[in-house]
Amino acid sequence: MGDKRLRAIILNDFSQSKLKESVKLANKIKAGFSCLCLLWVVGYAESAYSADPILTDLDRAYYYPDLEGLRSMTAGMKVEQLNPSTQSYFNLPVVRVEWSAEDQKIHFALSDSEISGEAAEYALNVVENFKQMIFPSTLERQLETYQGTIEKDSAGTVYAKFTARNSSSHITEYNLWVDSTKRRIQKMKIAQSDGPSPINIEFAYTTHKGKWRIEESRAQFNYEGYDFEENTHFSFVKDKEYWLVRKIDQKLKRNGILIQSYILTLDPIQVN
């Protein structure tokens, strides 16, 4: 499909300014969620004053495909976006996904090399927000610039608090409320220097090979006088012996009205 035709479809009934506003808001929200899909399970020693030493132990309780032996993955990814005006979905260009354990990075490129310009840039900006959701890094790597402590709130609930060591960090603080029996996070609060703050998040879980994995996250926050609720649901598929993200369904509501939604489907998936 030609670039001009594709761009016309994307902008049909949905102005370019609204698309850019949508991405801008998503970027501000996702900035707070860069570690969202990494903070899945917490076990702790209540006598410890620092939470930092537990990160290595926590990573052993998470399901990371690369730590299970996965060396590489490629996939085609269908991207659907909601048009708020019609409450229907339209397709963005198909994206090719590549990941390797060697560089621990996920790379995106458009499957159709003829698509370029604004249409290509927009599609790649959208999927960039979901990079950590498809292949999360370990807790140690993600929180290496944060200082962690174990604290209690006024009700006596134990939580782990991670504060940015660098005053210029966009995410200034993570508060993780711990379910010590199930060894997982009940809820999390993120503080940011810009954009929505605080963001309050709750999780639902599934297990792969006896290790926790987020199946759904529910986030609530107030931004510019509006109440927002974001729900992200993950579906997984087993390829050979590895469990991989197959589908991400994300919906954002403002004052109860659906204003933004993406459905990302990875198919086909090839591993190693």
TINUVEX-228386 format. One record per atom (N, C-alpha, C, O): y, x, z; residue in one letter. Coordinates in steps of 0.001 Angstrom, whole numbers, plus 500000, padded with zeros to 6 digits. Example, Ala and Ser with C-alpha at 12.3 -4.5 7.8 and 13.67 -1.06 7.14 Angstrom:
2
494310513190507800a 495500512300507800a 496700513200507800a 496681514236508465a 497750512850507080s 498940513670507140s 500030512900507870s 501138513409508039s 
! end
This chain:
272
498811500859500000m 500000500000500000m 501236500893500000m 501313501838500785m 502194500611499139g 503390501422499041g 504231501342500293g 504172500365501039g 505024502392500516d 505853502462501725d 506865501327501773d 507066500735502834d 507511501007500649k 508525499956500632k 507909498597500947k 508479497809501701k 506741498329500364r 506078497052500615r 505667496931502069r 505847495883502688r 505110498013502615l 504692498006504013l 505884497798504925l 505820497007505865l 506978498510504651r 508171498384505485r 508695496953505455r 509168496435506467r 508608496317504289a 509073494938504168a 508225494005505021a 508746493078505641a 506920494248505052i 506026493417505862i 506339493587507342i 506401492612508091i 506537494838507756i 506824495105509168i 508124494450509599i 508223493918510705i 509116494489508728l 510427493984509101l 510591492497508813l 511636491924509122l 509592491870508235n 509667490451507938n 509731489631509221n 508830489722510056n 510781488833509390d 510987487979510562d 511120488778511849d 511023488208512936d 511336490066511752f 511441490890512953f 512353492060512611f 511903493033512006f 513595491984512979s 514604492927512520s 514310494344512964s 513620494571513958s 514848495301512209q 514661496712512528q 515233497040513900q 514658497841514638q 516353496430514243s 516951496703515552s 516041496246516668s 515933496915517696s 515368495088516476k 514452494594517505k 513242495511517632k 512749495752518733k 512765496022516492l 511646496953516547l 512019498190517346l 511241498666518173l 513217498707517092k 513646499913517808k 513860499634519282k 513547500475520125k 514394498451519604e 514560498069521002e 513205497970521682e 513047498376522833e 512219497425520957s 510874497284521503s 510270498634521835s 509687498820522903s 510414499581520909v 509877500928521142v 510630501618522260v 510026502313523077v 511961501435522309k 512764502058523359k 512331501588524732k 512182502393525651k 512124500267524879l 511667499723526154l 510277500232526476l 509991500610527612l 509409500241525462a 508043500733525683a 508046502172526136a 507266502547527012a 508915502992525553n 508979504399525941n 509396504556527391n 508854505393528112n 510376503738527823k 510821503815529219k 509718503387530168k 509518503994531221k 508995502325529783i 507913501834530634i 506763502819530636i 506233503145531698i 506363503304529457k 505223504196529365k 505483505522530048k 504550506194530488k 506760505905530139a 507065507150530845a 506528507087532256a 506057508085532801a 506602505920532838g 506083505731534181g 504581505618534230g 503965505751535288g 503984505365533049f 502547505181533002f 501820506379532431f 500631506288532127f 502514507511532278s 501864508654531674s 500651509100532477s 499695509643531922s 500694508870533784c 499540509197534628c 498801507947535068c 497862508032535860c 499207506796534571l 498626505541535029l 497113505531534902l 496407505138535831l 496616505965533752c 495185505872533518c 494437507077534051c 493240507224533806c 495123507929534770l 494468509086535357l 494172508862536830l 493256509475537378l 494925508006537467l 494852507865538915l 493899506733539280l 494327505674539737l 492629506961539077w 491662505883539153w 490933505811540475w 490618504719540946w 490660506939541077v 489818506957542268v 490391507930543288v 490793509035542924v 490434507544544544v 490911508460545582v 489970508420546775v 489717507356547340v 489455509579547155g 488781509732548427g 489624510726549206g 490330511527548594g 489579510706550507y 490477511595551244y 489916511881552627y 489062511152553133y 490414512961553233a 490109513275554616a 491319512867555433a 492405513418555251a 491146511912556325e 492294511351557040e 492967512393557922e 494137512254558279e 492216513443558272s 492808514461559137s 493666515452558350s 494392516249558943s 493586515406557024a 494339516354556211a 495796515943556123a 496112514758556017a 496686516933556168y 498104516655556043y 498549516701554585y 499492516009554202y 497882517506553775s 498232517643552376s 497202516940551510s 496003517010551777s 497677516256550464a 496777515562549552a 496378516443548376a 495445516108547645a 497068517565548183d 496805518407547022d 495361518902546933d 494779518856545850d 494756519376548035p 493395519916547921p 492346518897547500p 491256519281547077p 492650517600547606i 491636516609547268i 491525516382545764i 490568515753545313i 492483516880544972l 492487516565543547l 491238517070542834l 490705516393541955l 490770518263543214t 489557518791542598t 488372517875542883t 487576517585541990t 488258517420544132d 487166516520544498d 487307515168543796d 486309514564543403d 488528514700543643l 488740513426542980l 488302513480541527l 487697512535541021l 488605514583540857d 488244514702539452d 486733514638539246d 486268514238538179d 485968515028540258r 484512514940540155r 484028513492540165r 482924513190539712r 484882512592540696a 484495511187540795a 484951510364539594a 484603509187539495a 485712510945538689y 486228510250537510y 485292510448536323y 484561511435536246y 485330509506535418y 484581509675534169y 485520510248533109y 486410509561532607y 485300511522532782y 486016512175531691y 484985512517530616y 484065513288530891y 485101511982529416p 484095512266528379p 483879513748528125p 482749514178527890p 484963514544528169d 484805515973527907d 484027516667529014d 483284517612528747d 484189516208530270l 483424516796531366l 481967516362531335l 481121516958532003l 481676515320530558e 480289514886530357e 479648515604529179e 478470515398528890e 480428516456528490g 479874517255527395g 480428516956526020g 480057517625525055g 481311515966525899l 481879515643524595l 482742516800524100l 483573517320524844l 482545517203522846r 483297518326522292r 484356517890521297r 485403518530521192r 484104516806520559s 485106516348519591s 484888514881519282s 483788514352519444s 485956514230518833m 485892512820518458m 486915512542517368m 488053513008517431m 486498511783516375t 487420511295515353t 487212509794515220t 486115509281515441t 488280509101514857a 488184507649514716a 489313507140513844a 490363507772513726a 489086505998513242g 490154505259512608g 490660504243513615g 489868503680514370g 491965503996513644m 492508503075514641m 493379502020513970m 494394502325513345m 492952500773514120k 493745499638513647k 494778499298514703k 494445499207515885k 496027499108514300v 497113498833515236v 497747497493514874v 498274497320513775v 497690496555515807e 498309495251515618e 499455495083516606e 499327495431517780e 500574494549516127q 501732494336516982q 502178492881516909q 502130492239515860q 502610492390518057l 503099491016518133l 504486490894517518l 505354491738517740l 504681489835516744n 506016489439516310n 506471488350517281n 505979487225517194n 507396488643518206p 507799487657519212p 508365486377518620p 508266485311519229p 508961486475517432s 509580485294516822s 508553484245516447s 508806483047516575s 507379484696515976t 506343483762515516t 505133483732516449t 504243482896516288t 505100484652517437q 503961484797518348q 502661485056517581q 501583484642518009q 502780485745516445s 501613486145515660s 501632487660515511s 502653488305515750s 500492488222515112y 500378489674515001y 500465490123513547y 500025489418512638y 501040491303513342f 501026491930512030f 500455493337512191f 500476493906513282f 499946493887511095n 499279495188511133n 500251496317510820n 501026496238509867n 500200497358511625l 500872498608511321l 499907499470510500l 498729499130510392l 500375500558509932p 499464501422509166p 498292501903510022p 498440502147511219p 497137502034509394v 495948502536510091v 496164504004510449v 496661504788509640v 495785504357511669v 496011505710512181v 494681506438512336v 493695505857512791v 494659507680511965r 493486508518512190r 493665509264513509r 494712509862513757r 492642509222514345v 492680509844515671v 491717511034515697v 490566510916515278v 492188512159516183e 491336513335516338e 491551513942517721e 492683514069518189e 490455514310518360w 490513514946519685w 489444516019519742w 488356515854519190w 489761517137520422s 488757518175520634s 488892518724522042s 489993518802522587s 487777519101522619a 487785519671523971a 488412521051523965a 488874521530525001a 488431521692522808e 488955523055522729e 490440523107523069e 490864523960523849e 491236522206522494d 492674522237522804d 493093521118523742d 494258521050524134d 492146520218524119q 492423519151525088q 493607518287524660q 494375517816525499q 493749518082523361k 494847517268522866k 494336516242521874k 493339516455521184k 495047515119521820i 494732514087520857i 495815514104519783i 497003514209520086i 495393514001518532h 496320514071517413h 496240512790516596h 495159512243516375h 497406512319516149f 497478511122515326f 498050511471513952f 498938512315513828f 497527510806512929a 498073510929511579a 497756509628510846a 496765508966511154a 498581509267509893l 498325508053509135l 497172508284508158l 497093509332507516l 496287507304508051s 495144507424507142s 495594507426505689s 494984508084504846s 496658506691505395d 497198506622504042d 498343507620503915d 499425507401504458d 498108508698503210s 499113509758503083s 500326509321502270s 501357509993502298s 500224508203501543e 501354507735500740e 502414507026501586e 503543506830501138e 502047506646502798i 503005505978503680i 503867507043504350i 503352508001504926i 505179506864504267s 506095507857504844s 507350507148505329s 507406505920505377s 508350507934505687g 509626507353506077g 509568506601507389g 508796506947508283g 510400505553507501e 510535504816508746e 509247504110509164e 508934504043510352e 508509503590508204a 507262502888508523a 506262503831509188a 505610503471510167a 506150505050508639a 505242506043509210a 505721506488510585a 504934506575511527a 507010506767510692e 507567507219511965e 507390506167513055e 507049506491514192e 507622504916512701y 507503503849513688y 506061503717514184y 505829503647515391y 505095503682513270a 503688503532513654a 503236504666514565a 502540504432515553a 503629505892514235l 503224507045515051l 503910507034516413l 503322507476517401l 505147506536516482n 505833506419517776n 505119505416518678n 505017505624519887n 504628504337518090v 503926503314518873v 502652503898519487v 502439503781520693v 501806504523518668v 500515505002519178v 500681506176520133v 499818506414520978v 501776506909520007e 502021508041520911e 502050507574522368e 501658508318523266e 502513506343522602n 502585505806523964n 501215505592524591n 501105505451525809n 500164505566523764f 498826505269524265f 497927506503524335f 496728506400524593f 498515507651524103k 497727508884524028k 496909509121525293k 495710509386525212k 497540509030526453q 496846509305527713q 495837508211528054q 494903508446528821q 496018507030527493m 495078505944527775m 493757506151527048m 492714505687527508m 493797506843525919i 492577507064525136i 491795508247525689i 490579508165525865i 492496509355525965f 491861510548526526f 492699511092527674f 493563511939527447f 492467510631528898p 493244511119530046p 492877512549530420p 491729512972530285p 493874513274530890s 493639514609531425s 493209514484532885s 493275513402533470s 492775515585533460t 492345515559534854t 493551515387535777t 494690515645535389t 493279514953536990l 494326514799537990l 495007516132538298l 496228516203538437l 494202517175538403e 494787518491538706e 495825518889537671e 496888519407538014e 495518518647536411r 496447519027535358r 497686518141535364r 498800518626535165r 497493516842535593q 498605515911535526q 499535516009536733q 500736515765536613q 498992516361537880l 499797516382539099l 500078517796539612l 500412517977540783l 499945518783538749e 500138520164539194e 501581520452539576e 501839521424540286e 502528519639539128t 503937519862539475t 504400518929540591t 505601518765540807t 503448518315541302y 503781517397542401y 503178517893543705y 502096518480543721y 503886517652544789q 503414517995546129q 502856516751546782q 503547515737546881q 501590516816547236g 500942515638547791g 500767515697549291g 500465516752549849g 500958514558549944t 500726514438551386t 500012513125551675t 500095512178550893t 499314513074552798i 498687511846553263i 499611511205554291i 500021511864555246i 499939509939554108e 500866509257555006e 500325507871555366e 499328507412554807e 501005507219556310k 500685505851556697k 501953505017556637k 503033505489556993k 501820503761556181d 502990502891556167d 503124502185557517d 502358502455558442d 504097501286557626s 504374500624558896s 503215499762559376s 503086499499560571s 502371499324558446a 501208498508558814a 499989499357559133a 498936498824559484a 500121500678559015g 499017501573559318g 498117501869558134g 497095502537558291g 498478501379556938t 497676501635555751t 497871503071555283t 498998503562555216t 496770503741554961v 496825505124554511v 497123505169553015v 496553504410552232v 498021506068552635y 498265506257551211y 498612507716550941y 499056508449551825y 498394508109549697a 498719509466549264a 500037509434548517a 500239508619547616a 500923510323548899k 502256510370548302k 502421511695547561k 502252512769548140k 502756511605546270f 502976512794545459f 504432512817545006f 504889511907544314f 505154513859545399t 506575513988545103t 506798515147544145t 506199516211544299t 507664514940543151a 507937515970542155a 508560517197542794a 509505517088543576a 508033518361542460r 508619519609542947r 509911519942542194r 510809520589542732r 509982519494540964n 511150519753540124n 512087518559540183n 511686517439539866n 513322518785540583s 514279517692540740s 514642517030539419s 515197515931539413s 514336517688538289s 514656517117536982s 513525516255536421s 513661515702535330s 512406516132537153s 511274515336536684s 511663513873536539s 512326513307537407s 511244513267535434h 511558511858535198h 510851510971536220h 511456510062536788h 509566511242536450i 508824510525537483i 508994511296538782i 508529512430538901i 509647510694539739t 509992511409540966t 508932511275542048t 508823512137542919t 508139510186541999e 507202509963543108e 506089508994542715e 506314508019541998e 504886509287543201y 503737508388543111y 503284508054544524y 503132508948545356y 503069506774544800n 502476506347546065n 501169505631545744n 501164504642545011n 500063506127546289l 498733505615545971l 498086505050547219l 497766505801548140l 497887503739547269w 497221503108548398w 495716503194548203w 495194502841547145w 495025503668549234v 493641504092549105v 492661503096549710v 492864502620550827v 491605502784548977d 490439502090549510d 489418503177549814d 488696503626548923d 489359503599551077s 488525504749551429s 487036504431551370s 486217505335551205s 486676503148551504t 485264502772551442t 484735502864550017t 483672503438549775t 485482502296549079k 485055502324547683k 485533503576546955k 485136503832545818k 486388504354547618r 486913505597547060r 487632505349545738r 487311505930544702r 488614504462545822r 489428504190544643r 490792503656545077r 490980503257546226r 491723503655544153i 493077503205544450i 493143501689544400i 492696501074543431i 493701501086545443q 493932499655545448q 495169499301544639q 495163498365543840q 496228500067544861k 497478499832544141k 498275501119544113k 497981502074544832k 499281501121543274m 500097502311543102m 501539501891542875m 501809500848542281m 502465502716543356k 503887502485543109k 504484503758542537k 504290504849543072k 505211503602541442i 505838504729540765i 507347504620540892i 507912503545540695i 508002505725541218a 509462505790541236a 509916506694540105a 509346507763539886a 510957506255539380q 511478507015538255q 512975507253538429q 513664506509539127q 513458508302537780s 514889508583537817s 515647507770536790s 516867507630536880s 514925507228535803d 515547506413534761d 514539505363534313d 513335505615534316d 515030504177533924g 514136503115533507g 513676502296534688g 514244502405535775g 512646501469534495p 512167500594535565p 511721501378536793p 510985502356536667p 512154500964537968s 511760501618539210s 512111500711540389s 513237500222540480s 511148500483541298p 509773500965541254p 508897500109540348p 509235498970540026p 507756500684539940i 506736499958539188i 505532499807540107i 504985500803540580i 505115498576540362n 503976498294541234n 502763497925540386n 502844497057539517n 501636498594540645i 500462498473539781i 499210498199540615i 499018498790541678i 498367497301540123e 497051497042540699e 495998497244539614e 496285497135538422e 494756497544540057f 493716497917539108f 492443497100539283f 492116496649540381f 491736496921538174a 490361496422538181a 489506497501537520a 489974498206536626a 488254497628537961y 487454498780537568y 486125498406536939y 485615497299537111y 485578499374536199t 484197499360535777t 483639500748536072t 484379501634536498t 482346500943535851t 481756502265536087t 480991502725534859t 480371501931534151t 481052504024534627h 480260504671533589h 479513505825534238h 480120506758534764h 478195505751534193k 477353506778534811k 477697506967536279k 477672508086536792k 478020505867536954g 478305505902538377g 479696506383538732g 479989506610539906g 480564506544537733k 481920507016537992k 482924505931537606k 482722505188536645k 484011505858538377w 485006504809538164w 485791505010536878w 486051506127536430w 486156503858536306r 487048503871535160r 487863502579535158r 487329501502535420r 489141502691534866i 489984501499534838i 489573500592533697i 489444501025532552i 489369499331534025e 489093498322533005e 490338497475532733e 490515496942531638e 491196497362533754e 492417496584533589e 493471497070534579e 493158497403535722e 494714497106534130s 495830497408535023s 496848496287534912s 497072495732533836s 497464495963536055r 498478494909536105r 499710495489536790r 499668495843537968r 500795495580536048a 502019496197536557a 503143495174536621a 503267494310535753a 503963495287537668q 505122494410537827q 506337495251538183q 506237496217538940q 507492494874537628f 508724495584537929f 509905494721537497f 509751493757536747f 511079495087537984n 512317494419537597n 513157495406536809n 513290496569537189n 513718494935535714y 514523495823534879y 515679495031534280y 515481494028533594y 516887495506534556e 518110494886534063e 518158493387534371e 518581492583533540e 517714493027535583g 517795491653536042g 516649490761535616g 516646489576535950g 515679491286534894y 514528490498534433y 513271490940535176y 513132492108535538y 512357489993535401d 511055490298535987d 510051490523534859d 509865489662533999d 509405491692534873f 508435492046533842f 507035492127534444f 506855492492535606f 506063491779533628e 504652491929534004e 503908492472532790e 503949491893531705e 503233493590532994e 502467494196531909e 500993494221532279e 500619494668533363e 500169493741531375n 498722493716531575n 498068494523530460n 498302494272529278n 497255495486530845t 496547496317529876t 495054496239530143t 494596496544531244t 494294495828529126h 492841495683529264h 492145496661528330h 492521496804527167h 491120497334528858f 490372498323528092f 488952497833527824f 488293497292528712f 488491498029526595s 487090497807526241s 486500499151525839s 487187499995525264s 485218499342526148f 484582500633525907f 483335500469525044f 482752499389524962f 482946501562524407v 481730501574523606v 480992502878523894v 481606503915524147v 479666502803523850k 478854504000524083k 478399504561522746k 477707503886521984k 478790505794522465d 478372506486521254d 477556507688521680d 478061508589522350d 476284507697521286k 475321508649521829k 475318508451523354k 475065507344523829k 475596509512524120e 475585509326525580e 476984509216526163e 477141509240527383e 478010509095525315y 479383509113525795y 480027507733525745y 479878506998524768y 480746507392526817w 481505506150526873w 482949506438526472w 483617507268527088w 483426505749525437l 484752505991524892l 485552504696524827l 484989503607524720l 486871504833524894v 487744503676524730v 487610503172523297v 487791503931522345v 487295501901523151r 487207501312521813r 488404500416521515r 488860500331520375r 488913499739522567k 489990498782522320k 490952498756523501k 490533498782524658k 492233498707523200i 493283498552524213i 494095497321523845i 494648497234522748i 494163496376524764d 494910495134524548d 495999495074525606d 495720494891526790d 497234495228525172q 498343495291526125q 499361494185525845q 499755493948524702q 499772493521526920k 500744492441526813k 501856492633527838k 501597492956528998k 503087492431527401l 504262492557528265l 505015491232528274l 505390490716527221l 505236490684529472k 505973489430529614k 507280489682530349k 507341490487531278k 508317488987529924r 509611489020530596r 509927487615531088r 510064486680530298r 510041487483532404n 510229486162533022n 509187485165532527n 509497484001532270n 507937485640532397g 506817484775532024g 506637484554530544g 505680483889530146g 507525485087529699i 507442484887528252i 506944486161527581i 507475487245527824i 505932486031526744l 505367487192526055l 506366487738525042l 506758487036524110l 506779488998525227i 507794489574524345i 507277490796523587i 507899491226522616i 506151491357524017q 505636492552523351q 504136492643523582q 503660492427524696q 503399492960522537s 501953493104522682s 501422494007521577s 501863493943520430s 500462494851521953y 499781495707520990y 498281495583521197y 497806495483522328y 497540495589520097i 496082495652520146i 495665496854519311i 495884496882518100i 495064497845519958l 494599499047519281l 493073499045519280l 492453498955520340l 492467499142518102t 491017499112517979t 490549500373517261t 490943500626516122t 489705501166517931l 489165502383517347l 487808502076516717l 486854501736517417l 487728502196515397d 486486501896514674d 486650502337513228d 487615501940512574d 485715503162512704p 484533503681513384p 484880504909514240p 485913505547514043p 483999505220515186i 484157506387516046i 483020507363515750i 481860506963515659i 483356508638515599q 482362509673515417q 482564510753516472q 483685511213516684q 481487511158517132v 481591512163518200v 480860513425517839v 479909513422517057v 481342514547518448n 480739515877518283n 480505516217516808n 480005517297516495n 
! end
